[in-house]
Amino acid sequence: MRLAVQIISAETLDGHSMRLSFYKARGDTDFSLAGIIRT
């Protein structure tokens, strides 16, 4: 099975950064949120 993975990096107002990872399986129309990584 092939997965498309998308990672978005964002910076919060208090100076922290977070990464949101999304995945999408073939046949799906939308991305699903896989997890949030706070750094």
N, CA, C and O atoms as a printed pandas DataFrame, in Angstrom:
     atom_number atom_name residue_name chain_id  residue_number  x_coord  y_coord  z_coord
0              1         N          MET        A               1    0.832   -1.179    0.000
1              2        CA          MET        A               1    0.000    0.000    0.000
2              3         C          MET        A               1    0.883    1.251    0.000
3              4         O          MET        A               1    1.866    1.335    0.736
4              5         N          ARG        A               2    0.523    2.189   -0.814
5              6        CA          ARG        A               2    1.310    3.415   -0.872
6              7         C          ARG        A               2    0.627    4.490   -0.046
7              8         O          ARG        A               2   -0.595    4.632   -0.068
8              9         N          LEU        A               3    1.432    5.239    0.677
9             10        CA          LEU        A               3    0.925    6.337    1.487
10            11         C          LEU        A               3    1.589    7.626    1.036
11            12         O          LEU        A               3    2.787    7.662    0.759
12            13         N          ALA        A               4    0.809    8.661    0.968
13            14        CA          ALA        A               4    1.368    9.991    0.772
14            15         C          ALA        A               4    1.451   10.638    2.147
15            16         O          ALA        A               4    0.479   10.642    2.902
16            17         N          VAL        A               5    2.607   11.179    2.461
17            18        CA          VAL        A               5    2.816   11.785    3.772
18            19         C          VAL        A               5    3.157   13.249    3.568
19            20         O          VAL        A               5    3.971   13.597    2.713
20            21         N          GLN        A               6    2.535   14.091    4.354
21            22        CA          GLN        A               6    2.786   15.520    4.268
22            23         C          GLN        A               6    3.085   16.023    5.664
23            24         O          GLN        A               6    2.367   15.707    6.612
24            25         N          ILE        A               7    4.147   16.809    5.791
25            26        CA          ILE        A               7    4.531   17.360    7.090
26            27         C          ILE        A               7    4.506   18.879    6.983
27            28         O          ILE        A               7    5.133   19.457    6.095
28            29         N          ILE        A               8    3.784   19.515    7.883
29            30        CA          ILE        A               8    3.680   20.967    7.906
30            31         C          ILE        A               8    4.347   21.456    9.182
31            32         O          ILE        A               8    4.018   20.996   10.275
32            33         N          SER        A               9    5.284   22.387    9.043
33            34        CA          SER        A               9    5.925   22.982   10.210
34            35         C          SER        A               9    5.273   24.329   10.486
35            36         O          SER        A               9    5.072   25.133    9.575
36            37         N          ALA        A              10    4.948   24.565   11.740
37            38        CA          ALA        A              10    4.329   25.830   12.133
38            39         C          ALA        A              10    5.007   26.325   13.398
39            40         O          ALA        A              10    5.514   25.541   14.200
40            41         N          GLU        A              11    5.006   27.637   13.559
41            42        CA          GLU        A              11    5.576   28.228   14.761
42            43         C          GLU        A              11    4.458   28.887   15.543
43            44         O          GLU        A              11    3.672   29.659   14.994
44            45         N          THR        A              12    4.392   28.578   16.826
45            46        CA          THR        A              12    3.332   29.148   17.653
46            47         C          THR        A              12    3.755   30.524   18.142
47            48         O          THR        A              12    4.915   30.913   18.008
48            49         N          LEU        A              13    2.815   31.247   18.705
49            50        CA          LEU        A              13    3.080   32.630   19.100
50            51         C          LEU        A              13    4.063   32.735   20.254
51            52         O          LEU        A              13    4.722   33.763   20.413
52            53         N          ASP        A              14    4.172   31.685   21.064
53            54        CA          ASP        A              14    5.097   31.745   22.196
54            55         C          ASP        A              14    6.483   31.238   21.835
55            56         O          ASP        A              14    7.309   31.012   22.719
56            57         N          GLY        A              15    6.747   31.057   20.552
57            58        CA          GLY        A              15    8.097   30.742   20.122
58            59         C          GLY        A              15    8.380   29.264   19.937
59            60         O          GLY        A              15    9.463   28.907   19.473
60            61         N          HIS        A              16    7.454   28.403   20.281
61            62        CA          HIS        A              16    7.650   26.973   20.065
62            63         C          HIS        A              16    7.305   26.632   18.625
63            64         O          HIS        A              16    6.588   27.373   17.954
64            65         N          SER        A              17    7.812   25.526   18.167
65            66        CA          SER        A              17    7.463   25.076   16.826
66            67         C          SER        A              17    6.780   23.724   16.928
67            68         O          SER        A              17    7.072   22.935   17.827
68            69         N          MET        A              18    5.887   23.469   16.018
69            70        CA          MET        A              18    5.220   22.175   16.008
70            71         C          MET        A              18    5.148   21.685   14.581
71            72         O          MET        A              18    5.104   22.470   13.634
72            73         N          ARG        A              19    5.138   20.390   14.446
73            74        CA          ARG        A              19    5.016   19.772   13.130
74            75         C          ARG        A              19    3.758   18.934   13.115
75            76         O          ARG        A              19    3.518   18.131   14.017
76            77         N          LEU        A              20    2.971   19.126   12.099
77            78        CA          LEU        A              20    1.770   18.330   11.912
78            79         C          LEU        A              20    2.026   17.388   10.756
79            80         O          LEU        A              20    2.398   17.815    9.663
80            81         N          SER        A              21    1.827   16.111   11.001
81            82        CA          SER        A              21    2.038   15.133    9.937
82            83         C          SER        A              21    0.693   14.559    9.508
83            84         O          SER        A              21   -0.133   14.178   10.337
84            85         N          PHE        A              22    0.497   14.508    8.212
85            86        CA          PHE        A              22   -0.733   13.994    7.632
86            87         C          PHE        A              22   -0.388   12.805    6.743
87            88         O          PHE        A              22    0.712   12.731    6.197
88            89         N          TYR        A              23   -1.311   11.895    6.604
89            90        CA          TYR        A              23   -1.100   10.778    5.691
90            91         C          TYR        A              23   -2.354   10.570    4.869
91            92         O          TYR        A              23   -3.459   10.922    5.281
92            93         N          LYS        A              24   -2.160    9.999    3.712
93            94        CA          LYS        A              24   -3.270    9.740    2.807
94            95         C          LYS        A              24   -2.980    8.447    2.084
95            96         O          LYS        A              24   -1.951    8.321    1.420
96            97         N          ALA        A              25   -3.870    7.491    2.205
97            98        CA          ALA        A              25   -3.722    6.232    1.493
98            99         C          ALA        A              25   -4.287    6.387    0.086
99           100         O          ALA        A              25   -5.123    7.253   -0.170
100          101         N          ARG        A              26   -3.827    5.554   -0.799
101          102        CA          ARG        A              26   -4.341    5.608   -2.159
102          103         C          ARG        A              26   -5.820    5.245   -2.146
103          104         O          ARG        A              26   -6.209    4.236   -1.558
104          105         N          GLY        A              27   -6.633    6.052   -2.782
105          106        CA          GLY        A              27   -8.063    5.841   -2.762
106          107         C          GLY        A              27   -8.781    6.780   -1.809
107          108         O          GLY        A              27   -9.982    7.012   -1.948
108          109         N          ASP        A              28   -8.049    7.321   -0.840
109          110        CA          ASP        A              28   -8.652    8.313    0.044
110          111         C          ASP        A              28   -8.683    9.660   -0.658
111          112         O          ASP        A              28   -7.826    9.961   -1.489
112          113         N          THR        A              29   -9.670   10.459   -0.317
113          114        CA          THR        A              29   -9.752   11.774   -0.938
114          115         C          THR        A              29   -9.116   12.842   -0.070
115          116         O          THR        A              29   -8.662   13.864   -0.586
116          117         N          ASP        A              30   -9.072   12.631    1.227
117          118        CA          ASP        A              30   -8.547   13.649    2.130
118          119         C          ASP        A              30   -7.378   13.098    2.929
119          120         O          ASP        A              30   -7.236   11.889    3.111
120          121         N          PHE        A              31   -6.548   14.014    3.397
121          122        CA          PHE        A              31   -5.475   13.641    4.302
122          123         C          PHE        A              31   -6.039   13.462    5.709
123          124         O          PHE        A              31   -6.975   14.160    6.097
124          125         N          SER        A              32   -5.482   12.545    6.458
125          126        CA          SER        A              32   -5.841   12.348    7.860
126          127         C          SER        A              32   -4.671   12.796    8.725
127          128         O          SER        A              32   -3.509   12.613    8.363
128          129         N          LEU        A              33   -4.994   13.380    9.864
129          130        CA          LEU        A              33   -3.946   13.854   10.764
130          131         C          LEU        A              33   -3.309   12.655   11.460
131          132         O          LEU        A              33   -3.988   11.895   12.151
132          133         N          ALA        A              34   -2.006   12.492   11.272
133          134        CA          ALA        A              34   -1.315   11.355   11.869
134          135         C          ALA        A              34   -0.788   11.700   13.255
135          136         O          ALA        A              34   -0.800   10.852   14.148
136          137         N          GLY        A              35   -0.328   12.930   13.446
137          138        CA          GLY        A              35    0.194   13.284   14.753
138          139         C          GLY        A              35    0.738   14.692   14.766
139          140         O          GLY        A              35    0.990   15.294   13.723
140          141         N          ILE        A              36    0.913   15.204   15.971
141          142        CA          ILE        A              36    1.477   16.534   16.168
142          143         C          ILE        A              36    2.746   16.368   16.990
143          144         O          ILE        A              36    2.727   15.751   18.056
144          145         N          ILE        A              37    3.841   16.916   16.496
145          146        CA          ILE        A              37    5.126   16.824   17.185
146          147         C          ILE        A              37    5.481   18.229   17.659
147          148         O          ILE        A              37    5.697   19.130   16.849
148          149         N          ARG        A              38    5.539   18.409   18.967
149          150        CA          ARG        A              38    5.905   19.718   19.511
150          151         C          ARG        A              38    7.390   19.699   19.843
151          152         O          ARG        A              38    7.896   18.748   20.438
152          153         N          THR        A              39    8.077   20.761   19.449
153          154        CA          THR        A              39    9.509   20.861   19.742
154          155         C          THR        A              39    9.797   22.150   20.470
155          156         O          THR        A              39   10.949   22.424   20.807
